[in-house]
C-alpha cells in the first residue's frame, strides 16, 4: 500500500507561565492509504494534541508532517485552511453539531463552505447518512437525536468532502459501551464502501482492537512501530 501520512521527529511544547510543558518529542509515525490506526495511551499523554497537529488545527514546535505528498510547513495560512477542508475530516468526542440546523444541513455544511454546489451537497450527504443508518433523521435537529445518532451525524459531516484522512478523538468516549459499539459498526460499514484512512485516538482497548494497528503513546516521545492486529 502507498504511504500517505508521515510524521518525522515531531515535538510539541506549550508555554506555561515562566516555563514550558513538552507533551511529546521526536515522535515519528508512518501510515498507509486505507489504514485504520488507533492511537492509545492514558489521558493527558498527548493523543488529542497529536490529532490537532495532523489535522492542521495546531503546528508542531519542531519536526515535519506530510500528508498526501504535501509538507505542512510549506503551506501558507489560507492554503492550510483549504487543505484541511479538502483533505482532513475531524470527529470530536463531543459532536459539536450546530443546533439550529437539521441533520442534513449539518452534514452538507463543510462541502458548501468548500465551494460545492447545493444539489451535490444534498446528494452526498443523503448517501452518507443512509449508510450511517440515519435516512429517517434528515430533517431532525440535533436535540431530537440520541447520543449515538448525533455522533454518527458528526462522522457523516466529517466525510462529506471525501477527505484523505479521517481523525477521530475519543469518538465513543461520551457514549455507553453498547451505543459506542453501534457507532463503530456503522463506521466499519462505511469503510467497506469508501476506502478512506482513519486515525482514532482512544483509551478504550476494545475500540483499538477493531483497528488495523495500534500506536501506543508512552509519554517519553519514543517512536513506536505499532502492533499489527490484522
N, C-alpha and C positions, 0 to 999 in steps of 0.2 A: 504494500500500500504506500501511497505517496505521503511524505511528511508535510503537515500543513501548519503546525504550530511549534515554535522553538523559543525557549527561554534560556538565555545564556548568562550565568553569573549575576542573576538579578537580586538586588538588595533593596530593602525599603526601611527608611529611618524617618521617624516623626520627631519634631522638636517638642520637648516637654519642659516648660519653664527655662531654667538655666542649663538643662542637659538635653539628652536625646534618647529616644527609645528605638532600638533596632528590632523590627518584627522578624525579619529573616535576612540572611545574607548569602550571597553566592549560590543562589538556588538555580538549578538548571533542569530543564524538562523538555522532552520531545513528544509530540503527539501526531498520530497519522490520521488521514482522512477517514471518516466513518467510525472513528473510535469513540467509545463511551468510557470516560475516565472518572474515577472517584478520587477526590482529594479529601483525605481524612486527617483527624487529629483533634485534640481536646479544644474546648472553647478558648479563644484568645491566642491560638497558635499562629494565626495569620491566614486562614483559609479564605475569609472574605476579602482581605487585603490583596491576596493573590488574584482572585477573580476580578477585583476592581482594576488591577493593573492590566490583566489580559483584555478586559472589556473597555479599556481606554477611559475609565472613569477616574483614573489617577495615573501618575507617572512614577516610574522606579527612581530610586536615589542613584542607582548605578546598574549597569548591565544592559542587556538588549532583549527586546521581544520582537518576534517576527511572525506574522500570520498571513497565509496566502501570498507568500513571497513579498510582503510589504513590511519594511522595517519601521516600527512605530516612531522612532526618533527622527525619521525623515519627514514626518507629516507635520504640516502647519496646523494650527488650531482648527481652522474651518475644514481642512482635509480630514483631520481626525474625527470631527463630528460626523461628516458624511460617511467615512469609512465605518464608524461604529453603527450608524443607522443601517447600512447596507450589509455589513459582514458579521455583526455580532447581535445575538439575541440574549436578553438578560431576564432571569426569573428570580425574584427575591423571596425570602421566607414569608414575608407579608406581601400579598399580591399587588398592592398599590394600583388597583383599578380605579378609574375615575367614576365616582358615584352618580354623577349627573348624566352619564352616557350609558346606553344599553350594552349588552354583551357584544353584539355585532359591531357597534360603533367603537368600543374599546379596542377590539381586535383589528379593525380597519386602520386605526389612527397612525401607527408607525409607517404604513405603506403610503398613506396620504401625505404625511409630513415629508416623506422622501420624494414627493412629486408624482406619485402614482395616480392613475385615473380612478374615479369613484366606482365605476362599474367593475373594473378589475379587482379593486379592493374588496368589494362585496362578494365577488366570486371566490377569491382566495380565502377570505375569512369564513365564508359559508362552508367551504370544503374542509378546512382545518377543524372547525367547530363540529362538523359532522363526525370526523374521525375521533375527536375527543369526546363524543357522546353528548354533545350539547346542542344538537339541531333543534331541540324543542325549547331552547332558552334564548334564542337570538334577540328577542325584543324585551327580555327581562333586564332589570337593573341589578347591579352587584349585590345590593342589600337583600334581594329576593333569592339569592343563591346560597347553597350550603358552602362550607369552607372548602370542600374538595372541588366543587364546581367553580368556585372563584379561582382556585389555583390552576385548574385546567384551562380556564379562560386566559389567565396570565401566560401560560405556556403557549397557547394559540397565538396570543398577541406577539410574543417573542419570536415566533416562527413565521409570521406572515411575509416578511421580506426575504424568506428563504436564506437565512444567514449561513455563512461558512461554519460558524461555531455558536452553539447554544451554551450559555453559562447559567447554572442554577445554584443558588446559595441557600442551602438547607430548605429545599422546596417542600419537604413534608414535615419540617420541624414544628409547625404550628397546627398539625393535624394529628388525630388519633391514628394508631397503627393500621387499622382496617382501611380508613379513608386514604392514608398515605400510600398503602399498597395499591389501592384502586387507581390513584393518580399515576403511579409508576406503571401500572398495567396499560393505561391509556397511552402513556409516553412510549412504551415498548411497541404498541400497535402503530403509533405514528412513525417511529423509527424504521419499521419494516417497510413502510410505504415511501418514506423520504429518507434517503441515506445521508443524514446530517451527522456532524460530530458534536459531542457534548462533554462538558466538564460539570460534575456535580460535587459541590462541597458539602460534606455531611459528617456528623459524628456517629450516625446510625450505620452499624456494620452490616445490617440486613439489607439496607439500601445499597451500600457499597458493593455487596456481594452480587448484585444484579448487573454490575458494570463489567467491562472487559478487563480493566486493570485498575489497581489501587496505587495511588501516590501518597504515601504516609508522610505528613509533615512532623518533624521531631522537635522543632524549636531551636536547633543549633545550626540551621541553614545548610545542612548537608544535602547532597543530591541523592535522591532515592530512585532507583530504576523502576520500582513498582512491581507488584506481584501479579503475574499473569494468571487470570482466573479462568479464561476460556480461550 
